[in-house]
């Protein structure tokens, strides 16, 4: 059995390193859906995607 602990709901999610430039809208949607099922978020979470403008 894993260790259980309480974690406050997340109020910020940041994804960077150029990866958001390469991931499809469908994949991002799945990522956020999966995260929402596994983690707790506040009602109005701030989401930041840091992309690389030189990708395209």
Secondary structure, 3 states (H helix, E strand, C coil): CCCCCCCCCEEEEEECCCHHHCCCHHHHHHHHHHHHHHCCEEEEEEEEECCCCCCC
